[in-house]
Amino acid sequence: MARTMTFNARKKDTREKIELGGLIVKAGLRYEKRALLLGALIETARRIRSDEGERSRLTAIGAEAFGNDGE
């Protein structure tokens, strides 16, 4: 039983990582260096924690991008 739960948890984690990688591709950043991507994500995380307006602005941009392709 525990083995099945571990397998399912790993499967779920893998699926989530694949989906997150897809966001990088969707944003047009597939060929950027990993260090740049991580730096951008860290900086964005800092900004959205301290600025609700920035969080809302970025959410709107993302929602529009998903809306443009039916996701």
PDB file of N, CA, C and O in Angstrom, chain B, residues numbered from 101:
ATOM      1  N   MET B 101       0.828  -1.201   0.000  1.00  0.00           N
ATOM      2  CA  MET B 101       0.000   0.000   0.000  1.00  0.00           C
ATOM      3  C   MET B 101       0.877   1.271   0.000  1.00  0.00           C
ATOM      4  O   MET B 101       0.652   2.199  -0.777  1.00  0.00           O
ATOM      5  N   ALA B 102       1.860   1.281   0.877  1.00  0.00           N
ATOM      6  CA  ALA B 102       2.745   2.445   0.944  1.00  0.00           C
ATOM      7  C   ALA B 102       3.502   2.627  -0.365  1.00  0.00           C
ATOM      8  O   ALA B 102       3.767   3.752  -0.789  1.00  0.00           O
ATOM      9  N   ARG B 103       3.844   1.525  -0.994  1.00  0.00           N
ATOM     10  CA  ARG B 103       4.561   1.591  -2.264  1.00  0.00           C
ATOM     11  C   ARG B 103       3.707   2.248  -3.346  1.00  0.00           C
ATOM     12  O   ARG B 103       4.207   3.042  -4.142  1.00  0.00           O
ATOM     13  N   THR B 104       2.421   1.915  -3.371  1.00  0.00           N
ATOM     14  CA  THR B 104       1.492   2.511  -4.335  1.00  0.00           C
ATOM     15  C   THR B 104       1.339   4.000  -4.085  1.00  0.00           C
ATOM     16  O   THR B 104       1.295   4.791  -5.028  1.00  0.00           O
ATOM     17  N   MET B 105       1.257   4.385  -2.815  1.00  0.00           N
ATOM     18  CA  MET B 105       1.123   5.809  -2.489  1.00  0.00           C
ATOM     19  C   MET B 105       2.365   6.572  -2.930  1.00  0.00           C
ATOM     20  O   MET B 105       2.259   7.685  -3.444  1.00  0.00           O
ATOM     21  N   THR B 106       3.536   5.986  -2.735  1.00  0.00           N
ATOM     22  CA  THR B 106       4.775   6.630  -3.152  1.00  0.00           C
ATOM     23  C   THR B 106       4.818   6.757  -4.672  1.00  0.00           C
ATOM     24  O   THR B 106       5.199   7.803  -5.197  1.00  0.00           O
ATOM     25  N   PHE B 107       4.434   5.710  -5.370  1.00  0.00           N
ATOM     26  CA  PHE B 107       4.397   5.743  -6.830  1.00  0.00           C
ATOM     27  C   PHE B 107       3.451   6.829  -7.316  1.00  0.00           C
ATOM     28  O   PHE B 107       3.794   7.595  -8.216  1.00  0.00           O
ATOM     29  N   ASN B 108       2.268   6.900  -6.730  1.00  0.00           N
ATOM     30  CA  ASN B 108       1.283   7.914  -7.138  1.00  0.00           C
ATOM     31  C   ASN B 108       1.772   9.324  -6.834  1.00  0.00           C
ATOM     32  O   ASN B 108       1.551  10.240  -7.627  1.00  0.00           O
ATOM     33  N   ALA B 109       2.428   9.506  -5.704  1.00  0.00           N
ATOM     34  CA  ALA B 109       2.963  10.826  -5.356  1.00  0.00           C
ATOM     35  C   ALA B 109       4.057  11.234  -6.338  1.00  0.00           C
ATOM     36  O   ALA B 109       4.113  12.389  -6.760  1.00  0.00           O
ATOM     37  N   ARG B 110       4.920  10.298  -6.701  1.00  0.00           N
ATOM     38  CA  ARG B 110       5.980  10.598  -7.665  1.00  0.00           C
ATOM     39  C   ARG B 110       5.398  10.894  -9.033  1.00  0.00           C
ATOM     40  O   ARG B 110       5.868  11.793  -9.730  1.00  0.00           O
ATOM     41  N   LYS B 111       4.385  10.149  -9.418  1.00  0.00           N
ATOM     42  CA  LYS B 111       3.730  10.371 -10.707  1.00  0.00           C
ATOM     43  C   LYS B 111       3.098  11.765 -10.758  1.00  0.00           C
ATOM     44  O   LYS B 111       3.215  12.474 -11.757  1.00  0.00           O
ATOM     45  N   LYS B 112       2.431  12.145  -9.671  1.00  0.00           N
ATOM     46  CA  LYS B 112       1.804  13.474  -9.596  1.00  0.00           C
ATOM     47  C   LYS B 112       2.869  14.576  -9.653  1.00  0.00           C
ATOM     48  O   LYS B 112       2.691  15.582 -10.341  1.00  0.00           O
ATOM     49  N   ASP B 113       3.969  14.379  -8.930  1.00  0.00           N
ATOM     50  CA  ASP B 113       5.054  15.358  -8.922  1.00  0.00           C
ATOM     51  C   ASP B 113       5.666  15.512 -10.320  1.00  0.00           C
ATOM     52  O   ASP B 113       5.946  16.626 -10.762  1.00  0.00           O
ATOM     53  N   THR B 114       5.865  14.409 -10.994  1.00  0.00           N
ATOM     54  CA  THR B 114       6.424  14.441 -12.350  1.00  0.00           C
ATOM     55  C   THR B 114       5.496  15.188 -13.298  1.00  0.00           C
ATOM     56  O   THR B 114       5.952  16.004 -14.099  1.00  0.00           O
ATOM     57  N   ARG B 115       4.210  14.917 -13.214  1.00  0.00           N
ATOM     58  CA  ARG B 115       3.231  15.584 -14.085  1.00  0.00           C
ATOM     59  C   ARG B 115       3.247  17.096 -13.852  1.00  0.00           C
ATOM     60  O   ARG B 115       3.198  17.882 -14.798  1.00  0.00           O
ATOM     61  N   GLU B 116       3.315  17.487 -12.582  1.00  0.00           N
ATOM     62  CA  GLU B 116       3.344  18.915 -12.250  1.00  0.00           C
ATOM     63  C   GLU B 116       4.581  19.586 -12.839  1.00  0.00           C
ATOM     64  O   GLU B 116       4.490  20.693 -13.371  1.00  0.00           O
ATOM     65  N   LYS B 117       5.728  18.930 -12.748  1.00  0.00           N
ATOM     66  CA  LYS B 117       6.960  19.496 -13.291  1.00  0.00           C
ATOM     67  C   LYS B 117       6.891  19.633 -14.808  1.00  0.00           C
ATOM     68  O   LYS B 117       7.375  20.616 -15.368  1.00  0.00           O
ATOM     69  N   ILE B 118       6.293  18.651 -15.469  1.00  0.00           N
ATOM     70  CA  ILE B 118       6.122  18.732 -16.920  1.00  0.00           C
ATOM     71  C   ILE B 118       5.244  19.924 -17.283  1.00  0.00           C
ATOM     72  O   ILE B 118       5.549  20.665 -18.217  1.00  0.00           O
ATOM     73  N   GLU B 119       4.158  20.105 -16.545  1.00  0.00           N
ATOM     74  CA  GLU B 119       3.260  21.231 -16.808  1.00  0.00           C
ATOM     75  C   GLU B 119       3.963  22.564 -16.586  1.00  0.00           C
ATOM     76  O   GLU B 119       3.778  23.497 -17.367  1.00  0.00           O
ATOM     77  N   LEU B 120       4.764  22.662 -15.532  1.00  0.00           N
ATOM     78  CA  LEU B 120       5.496  23.899 -15.262  1.00  0.00           C
ATOM     79  C   LEU B 120       6.522  24.181 -16.356  1.00  0.00           C
ATOM     80  O   LEU B 120       6.720  25.335 -16.736  1.00  0.00           O
ATOM     81  N   GLY B 121       7.169  23.146 -16.861  1.00  0.00           N
ATOM     82  CA  GLY B 121       8.086  23.321 -17.985  1.00  0.00           C
ATOM     83  C   GLY B 121       7.364  23.834 -19.214  1.00  0.00           C
ATOM     84  O   GLY B 121       7.910  24.626 -19.982  1.00  0.00           O
ATOM     85  N   GLY B 122       6.138  23.381 -19.398  1.00  0.00           N
ATOM     86  CA  GLY B 122       5.325  23.850 -20.520  1.00  0.00           C
ATOM     87  C   GLY B 122       5.060  25.341 -20.441  1.00  0.00           C
ATOM     88  O   GLY B 122       4.938  26.011 -21.467  1.00  0.00           O
ATOM     89  N   LEU B 123       4.970  25.861 -19.234  1.00  0.00           N
ATOM     90  CA  LEU B 123       4.770  27.308 -19.080  1.00  0.00           C
ATOM     91  C   LEU B 123       5.978  28.093 -19.585  1.00  0.00           C
ATOM     92  O   LEU B 123       5.831  29.165 -20.172  1.00  0.00           O
ATOM     93  N   ILE B 124       7.164  27.555 -19.353  1.00  0.00           N
ATOM     94  CA  ILE B 124       8.378  28.199 -19.852  1.00  0.00           C
ATOM     95  C   ILE B 124       8.339  28.263 -21.379  1.00  0.00           C
ATOM     96  O   ILE B 124       8.660  29.292 -21.974  1.00  0.00           O
ATOM     97  N   VAL B 125       7.946  27.162 -22.003  1.00  0.00           N
ATOM     98  CA  VAL B 125       7.847  27.113 -23.460  1.00  0.00           C
ATOM     99  C   VAL B 125       6.782  28.087 -23.940  1.00  0.00           C
ATOM    100  O   VAL B 125       7.008  28.836 -24.890  1.00  0.00           O
ATOM    101  N   LYS B 126       5.621  28.082 -23.289  1.00  0.00           N
ATOM    102  CA  LYS B 126       4.508  28.951 -23.677  1.00  0.00           C
ATOM    103  C   LYS B 126       4.892  30.428 -23.593  1.00  0.00           C
ATOM    104  O   LYS B 126       4.423  31.247 -24.384  1.00  0.00           O
ATOM    105  N   ALA B 127       5.743  30.755 -22.632  1.00  0.00           N
ATOM    106  CA  ALA B 127       6.191  32.146 -22.467  1.00  0.00           C
ATOM    107  C   ALA B 127       7.251  32.539 -23.487  1.00  0.00           C
ATOM    108  O   ALA B 127       7.661  33.699 -23.536  1.00  0.00           O
ATOM    109  N   GLY B 128       7.698  31.587 -24.303  1.00  0.00           N
ATOM    110  CA  GLY B 128       8.706  31.894 -25.313  1.00  0.00           C
ATOM    111  C   GLY B 128      10.125  31.915 -24.764  1.00  0.00           C
ATOM    112  O   GLY B 128      11.008  32.563 -25.326  1.00  0.00           O
ATOM    113  N   LEU B 129      10.337  31.200 -23.661  1.00  0.00           N
ATOM    114  CA  LEU B 129      11.642  31.239 -22.996  1.00  0.00           C
ATOM    115  C   LEU B 129      12.399  29.917 -23.084  1.00  0.00           C
ATOM    116  O   LEU B 129      13.331  29.689 -22.313  1.00  0.00           O
ATOM    117  N   ARG B 130      12.020  29.062 -23.995  1.00  0.00           N
ATOM    118  CA  ARG B 130      12.597  27.722 -24.104  1.00  0.00           C
ATOM    119  C   ARG B 130      14.122  27.746 -24.196  1.00  0.00           C
ATOM    120  O   ARG B 130      14.780  26.884 -23.613  1.00  0.00           O
ATOM    121  N   TYR B 131      14.691  28.698 -24.904  1.00  0.00           N
ATOM    122  CA  TYR B 131      16.128  28.677 -25.181  1.00  0.00           C
ATOM    123  C   TYR B 131      16.940  29.598 -24.273  1.00  0.00           C
ATOM    124  O   TYR B 131      18.133  29.802 -24.499  1.00  0.00           O
ATOM    125  N   GLU B 132      16.309  30.140 -23.268  1.00  0.00           N
ATOM    126  CA  GLU B 132      17.047  30.983 -22.317  1.00  0.00           C
ATOM    127  C   GLU B 132      17.835  30.102 -21.349  1.00  0.00           C
ATOM    128  O   GLU B 132      17.486  28.944 -21.121  1.00  0.00           O
ATOM    129  N   LYS B 133      18.885  30.659 -20.795  1.00  0.00           N
ATOM    130  CA  LYS B 133      19.708  29.927 -19.833  1.00  0.00           C
ATOM    131  C   LYS B 133      18.910  29.676 -18.553  1.00  0.00           C
ATOM    132  O   LYS B 133      18.096  30.498 -18.133  1.00  0.00           O
ATOM    133  N   ARG B 134      19.164  28.535 -17.956  1.00  0.00           N
ATOM    134  CA  ARG B 134      18.451  28.163 -16.725  1.00  0.00           C
ATOM    135  C   ARG B 134      18.685  29.177 -15.615  1.00  0.00           C
ATOM    136  O   ARG B 134      17.771  29.471 -14.844  1.00  0.00           O
ATOM    137  N   ALA B 135      19.885  29.709 -15.524  1.00  0.00           N
ATOM    138  CA  ALA B 135      20.183  30.689 -14.475  1.00  0.00           C
ATOM    139  C   ALA B 135      19.329  31.943 -14.637  1.00  0.00           C
ATOM    140  O   ALA B 135      18.853  32.507 -13.652  1.00  0.00           O
ATOM    141  N   LEU B 136      19.137  32.374 -15.874  1.00  0.00           N
ATOM    142  CA  LEU B 136      18.299  33.539 -16.131  1.00  0.00           C
ATOM    143  C   LEU B 136      16.846  33.245 -15.732  1.00  0.00           C
ATOM    144  O   LEU B 136      16.195  34.069 -15.089  1.00  0.00           O
ATOM    145  N   LEU B 137      16.352  32.082 -16.113  1.00  0.00           N
ATOM    146  CA  LEU B 137      14.975  31.722 -15.781  1.00  0.00           C
ATOM    147  C   LEU B 137      14.770  31.659 -14.273  1.00  0.00           C
ATOM    148  O   LEU B 137      13.785  32.181 -13.751  1.00  0.00           O
ATOM    149  N   LEU B 138      15.696  31.024 -13.581  1.00  0.00           N
ATOM    150  CA  LEU B 138      15.573  30.928 -12.126  1.00  0.00           C
ATOM    151  C   LEU B 138      15.654  32.308 -11.483  1.00  0.00           C
ATOM    152  O   LEU B 138      14.885  32.614 -10.572  1.00  0.00           O
ATOM    153  N   GLY B 139      16.570  33.133 -11.945  1.00  0.00           N
ATOM    154  CA  GLY B 139      16.673  34.494 -11.411  1.00  0.00           C
ATOM    155  C   GLY B 139      15.399  35.288 -11.622  1.00  0.00           C
ATOM    156  O   GLY B 139      14.947  36.002 -10.727  1.00  0.00           O
ATOM    157  N   ALA B 140      14.819  35.160 -12.812  1.00  0.00           N
ATOM    158  CA  ALA B 140      13.573  35.875 -13.104  1.00  0.00           C
ATOM    159  C   ALA B 140      12.442  35.383 -12.201  1.00  0.00           C
ATOM    160  O   ALA B 140      11.640  36.179 -11.712  1.00  0.00           O
ATOM    161  N   LEU B 141      12.382  34.090 -11.988  1.00  0.00           N
ATOM    162  CA  LEU B 141      11.328  33.541 -11.123  1.00  0.00           C
ATOM    163  C   LEU B 141      11.510  33.956  -9.671  1.00  0.00           C
ATOM    164  O   LEU B 141      10.537  34.268  -8.986  1.00  0.00           O
ATOM    165  N   ILE B 142      12.749  33.961  -9.201  1.00  0.00           N
ATOM    166  CA  ILE B 142      13.013  34.399  -7.823  1.00  0.00           C
ATOM    167  C   ILE B 142      12.639  35.858  -7.645  1.00  0.00           C
ATOM    168  O   ILE B 142      11.995  36.221  -6.662  1.00  0.00           O
ATOM    169  N   GLU B 143      13.039  36.693  -8.588  1.00  0.00           N
ATOM    170  CA  GLU B 143      12.707  38.120  -8.508  1.00  0.00           C
ATOM    171  C   GLU B 143      11.205  38.344  -8.551  1.00  0.00           C
ATOM    172  O   GLU B 143      10.674  39.161  -7.799  1.00  0.00           O
ATOM    173  N   THR B 144      10.523  37.627  -9.422  1.00  0.00           N
ATOM    174  CA  THR B 144       9.068  37.757  -9.517  1.00  0.00           C
ATOM    175  C   THR B 144       8.401  37.314  -8.226  1.00  0.00           C
ATOM    176  O   THR B 144       7.458  37.954  -7.761  1.00  0.00           O
ATOM    177  N   ALA B 145       8.885  36.221  -7.642  1.00  0.00           N
ATOM    178  CA  ALA B 145       8.323  35.750  -6.369  1.00  0.00           C
ATOM    179  C   ALA B 145       8.455  36.824  -5.286  1.00  0.00           C
ATOM    180  O   ALA B 145       7.527  37.041  -4.506  1.00  0.00           O
ATOM    181  N   ARG B 146       9.596  37.485  -5.241  1.00  0.00           N
ATOM    182  CA  ARG B 146       9.797  38.556  -4.257  1.00  0.00           C
ATOM    183  C   ARG B 146       8.812  39.707  -4.505  1.00  0.00           C
ATOM    184  O   ARG B 146       8.212  40.239  -3.572  1.00  0.00           O
ATOM    185  N   ARG B 147       8.662  40.070  -5.760  1.00  0.00           N
ATOM    186  CA  ARG B 147       7.779  41.203  -6.084  1.00  0.00           C
ATOM    187  C   ARG B 147       6.317  40.914  -5.742  1.00  0.00           C
ATOM    188  O   ARG B 147       5.632  41.763  -5.174  1.00  0.00           O
ATOM    189  N   ILE B 148       5.842  39.718  -6.087  1.00  0.00           N
ATOM    190  CA  ILE B 148       4.417  39.444  -5.873  1.00  0.00           C
ATOM    191  C   ILE B 148       4.094  39.216  -4.396  1.00  0.00           C
ATOM    192  O   ILE B 148       2.937  39.337  -3.992  1.00  0.00           O
ATOM    193  N   ARG B 149       5.091  38.890  -3.596  1.00  0.00           N
ATOM    194  CA  ARG B 149       4.860  38.760  -2.153  1.00  0.00           C
ATOM    195  C   ARG B 149       4.642  40.118  -1.507  1.00  0.00           C
ATOM    196  O   ARG B 149       3.930  40.228  -0.509  1.00  0.00           O
ATOM    197  N   SER B 150       5.247  41.141  -2.068  1.00  0.00           N
ATOM    198  CA  SER B 150       5.193  42.455  -1.427  1.00  0.00           C
ATOM    199  C   SER B 150       4.316  43.463  -2.166  1.00  0.00           C
ATOM    200  O   SER B 150       4.133  44.579  -1.680  1.00  0.00           O
ATOM    201  N   ASP B 151       3.775  43.105  -3.314  1.00  0.00           N
ATOM    202  CA  ASP B 151       3.020  44.071  -4.115  1.00  0.00           C
ATOM    203  C   ASP B 151       1.803  43.389  -4.752  1.00  0.00           C
ATOM    204  O   ASP B 151       1.920  42.713  -5.774  1.00  0.00           O
ATOM    205  N   GLU B 152       0.673  43.573  -4.151  1.00  0.00           N
ATOM    206  CA  GLU B 152      -0.564  42.947  -4.652  1.00  0.00           C
ATOM    207  C   GLU B 152      -0.931  43.472  -6.036  1.00  0.00           C
ATOM    208  O   GLU B 152      -1.508  42.741  -6.840  1.00  0.00           O
ATOM    209  N   GLY B 153      -0.607  44.713  -6.318  1.00  0.00           N
ATOM    210  CA  GLY B 153      -0.867  45.272  -7.643  1.00  0.00           C
ATOM    211  C   GLY B 153      -0.071  44.551  -8.723  1.00  0.00           C
ATOM    212  O   GLY B 153      -0.585  44.270  -9.806  1.00  0.00           O
ATOM    213  N   GLU B 154       1.181  44.257  -8.420  1.00  0.00           N
ATOM    214  CA  GLU B 154       2.026  43.521  -9.366  1.00  0.00           C
ATOM    215  C   GLU B 154       1.489  42.100  -9.559  1.00  0.00           C
ATOM    216  O   GLU B 154       1.477  41.584 -10.676  1.00  0.00           O
ATOM    217  N   ARG B 155       1.048  41.477  -8.477  1.00  0.00           N
ATOM    218  CA  ARG B 155       0.457  40.141  -8.563  1.00  0.00           C
ATOM    219  C   ARG B 155      -0.752  40.160  -9.492  1.00  0.00           C
ATOM    220  O   ARG B 155      -0.897  39.285 -10.345  1.00  0.00           O
ATOM    221  N   SER B 156      -1.604  41.140  -9.327  1.00  0.00           N
ATOM    222  CA  SER B 156      -2.803  41.251 -10.162  1.00  0.00           C
ATOM    223  C   SER B 156      -2.456  41.520 -11.620  1.00  0.00           C
ATOM    224  O   SER B 156      -3.062  40.945 -12.525  1.00  0.00           O
ATOM    225  N   ARG B 157      -1.486  42.389 -11.842  1.00  0.00           N
ATOM    226  CA  ARG B 157      -1.074  42.717 -13.198  1.00  0.00           C
ATOM    227  C   ARG B 157      -0.529  41.487 -13.930  1.00  0.00           C
ATOM    228  O   ARG B 157      -0.886  41.235 -15.081  1.00  0.00           O
ATOM    229  N   LEU B 158       0.327  40.732 -13.262  1.00  0.00           N
ATOM    230  CA  LEU B 158       0.908  39.541 -13.877  1.00  0.00           C
ATOM    231  C   LEU B 158      -0.136  38.438 -14.069  1.00  0.00           C
ATOM    232  O   LEU B 158      -0.085  37.696 -15.050  1.00  0.00           O
ATOM    233  N   THR B 159      -1.070  38.335 -13.142  1.00  0.00           N
ATOM    234  CA  THR B 159      -2.154  37.360 -13.286  1.00  0.00           C
ATOM    235  C   THR B 159      -2.991  37.679 -14.511  1.00  0.00           C
ATOM    236  O   THR B 159      -3.384  36.771 -15.243  1.00  0.00           O
ATOM    237  N   ALA B 160      -3.267  38.946 -14.745  1.00  0.00           N
ATOM    238  CA  ALA B 160      -4.049  39.349 -15.914  1.00  0.00           C
ATOM    239  C   ALA B 160      -3.315  39.028 -17.215  1.00  0.00           C
ATOM    240  O   ALA B 160      -3.927  38.579 -18.183  1.00  0.00           O
ATOM    241  N   ILE B 161      -2.023  39.256 -17.234  1.00  0.00           N
ATOM    242  CA  ILE B 161      -1.230  38.936 -18.420  1.00  0.00           C
ATOM    243  C   ILE B 161      -1.290  37.435 -18.693  1.00  0.00           C
ATOM    244  O   ILE B 161      -1.493  37.019 -19.834  1.00  0.00           O
ATOM    245  N   GLY B 162      -1.116  36.625 -17.656  1.00  0.00           N
ATOM    246  CA  GLY B 162      -1.161  35.178 -17.822  1.00  0.00           C
ATOM    247  C   GLY B 162      -2.530  34.685 -18.250  1.00  0.00           C
ATOM    248  O   GLY B 162      -2.639  33.820 -19.120  1.00  0.00           O
ATOM    249  N   ALA B 163      -3.575  35.229 -17.643  1.00  0.00           N
ATOM    250  CA  ALA B 163      -4.936  34.824 -18.013  1.00  0.00           C
ATOM    251  C   ALA B 163      -5.222  35.146 -19.466  1.00  0.00           C
ATOM    252  O   ALA B 163      -5.868  34.362 -20.161  1.00  0.00           O
ATOM    253  N   GLU B 164      -4.749  36.291 -19.930  1.00  0.00           N
ATOM    254  CA  GLU B 164      -4.936  36.669 -21.328  1.00  0.00           C
ATOM    255  C   GLU B 164      -4.190  35.692 -22.245  1.00  0.00           C
ATOM    256  O   GLU B 164      -4.720  35.272 -23.274  1.00  0.00           O
ATOM    257  N   ALA B 165      -2.967  35.337 -21.866  1.00  0.00           N
ATOM    258  CA  ALA B 165      -2.184  34.396 -22.677  1.00  0.00           C
ATOM    259  C   ALA B 165      -2.875  33.034 -22.763  1.00  0.00           C
ATOM    260  O   ALA B 165      -2.905  32.425 -23.832  1.00  0.00           O
ATOM    261  N   PHE B 166      -3.421  32.562 -21.669  1.00  0.00           N
ATOM    262  CA  PHE B 166      -4.163  31.295 -21.702  1.00  0.00           C
ATOM    263  C   PHE B 166      -5.430  31.436 -22.523  1.00  0.00           C
ATOM    264  O   PHE B 166      -5.816  30.512 -23.239  1.00  0.00           O
ATOM    265  N   GLY B 167      -6.069  32.567 -22.426  1.00  0.00           N
ATOM    266  CA  GLY B 167      -7.296  32.787 -23.175  1.00  0.00           C
ATOM    267  C   GLY B 167      -7.093  32.836 -24.668  1.00  0.00           C
ATOM    268  O   GLY B 167      -7.993  32.486 -25.431  1.00  0.00           O
ATOM    269  N   ASN B 168      -5.920  33.267 -25.094  1.00  0.00           N
ATOM    270  CA  ASN B 168      -5.634  33.382 -26.522  1.00  0.00           C
ATOM    271  C   ASN B 168      -5.517  32.042 -27.227  1.00  0.00           C
ATOM    272  O   ASN B 168      -5.631  31.978 -28.451  1.00  0.00           O
ATOM    273  N   ASP B 169      -5.292  30.979 -26.480  1.00  0.00           N
ATOM    274  CA  ASP B 169      -5.182  29.666 -27.138  1.00  0.00           C
ATOM    275  C   ASP B 169      -6.190  28.653 -26.605  1.00  0.00           C
ATOM    276  O   ASP B 169      -6.076  27.456 -26.872  1.00  0.00           O
ATOM    277  N   GLY B 170      -7.166  29.129 -25.860  1.00  0.00           N
ATOM    278  CA  GLY B 170      -8.246  28.260 -25.424  1.00  0.00           C
ATOM    279  C   GLY B 170      -7.960  27.443 -24.190  1.00  0.00           C
ATOM    280  O   GLY B 170      -8.738  26.546 -23.868  1.00  0.00           O
ATOM    281  N   GLU B 171      -6.869  27.713 -23.479  1.00  0.00           N
ATOM    282  CA  GLU B 171      -6.563  26.960 -22.249  1.00  0.00           C
ATOM    283  C   GLU B 171      -7.243  27.584 -21.058  1.00  0.00           C
ATOM    284  O   GLU B 171      -7.103  27.091 -19.939  1.00  0.00           O
TER     285      GLU B 171
END
